[in-house]
Amino acid sequence: MKKLHLSQTNKKIAGVCGGLGEYFKIDPTVLRILWVVFTLLGGAGIIAYLIFWFFMPST
């Protein structure tokens, strides 16, 4: 059973995109690019990142 958690091996800031990439089996770079796009389109990316960072458990 896979669990959603902050990545300890594939992280740039907090490991949110790395953890989501491991969970959904998606390249974290794609998620990082999407995160930047959402941030530039209105700032929702920053709020979502902070929420994930706060609520995702570390391993």
C-alpha positions in Angstrom: 0.0 0.0 0.0 1.5 3.3 -1.0 1.4 6.4 1.2 1.5 10.0 0.3 4.5 11.6 2.1 7.2 14.3 1.6 10.0 12.9 -0.5 13.4 12.7 1.3 15.3 11.8 -1.9 13.7 13.8 -4.6 13.2 17.3 -3.2 14.1 20.8 -4.1 12.4 22.8 -1.3 10.3 20.6 0.9 9.7 17.4 -1.1 6.1 18.1 -2.0 6.5 17.5 -5.8 8.8 14.6 -5.2 6.3 13.0 -2.9 3.4 13.6 -5.2 5.4 12.2 -8.1 6.2 9.1 -6.2 2.6 8.6 -5.2 1.1 9.1 -8.7 4.1 7.7 -10.6 4.7 11.0 -12.4 7.9 12.7 -13.1 8.3 15.4 -10.4 9.7 17.8 -12.9 6.3 17.9 -14.7 4.6 18.6 -11.4 7.1 21.4 -10.7 6.4 23.0 -14.0 2.7 22.8 -13.4 3.2 24.3 -10.0 5.0 27.3 -11.5 2.3 27.8 -14.1 -0.4 27.8 -11.4 1.6 30.2 -9.4 2.0 32.6 -12.3 -1.7 32.4 -13.2 -2.9 33.8 -9.9 -0.9 32.6 -7.0 -2.9 29.4 -6.2 0.3 27.3 -6.6 1.9 29.0 -3.6 -1.1 28.5 -1.3 -1.5 24.8 -2.5 2.2 24.1 -2.0 2.2 25.5 1.6 -0.9 23.5 2.4 0.7 20.3 1.0 3.9 21.0 2.9 2.1 21.5 6.2 -0.3 18.5 5.9 1.9 15.8 4.1 3.8 13.7 6.6 7.5 13.2 6.3 8.7 9.6 6.2 
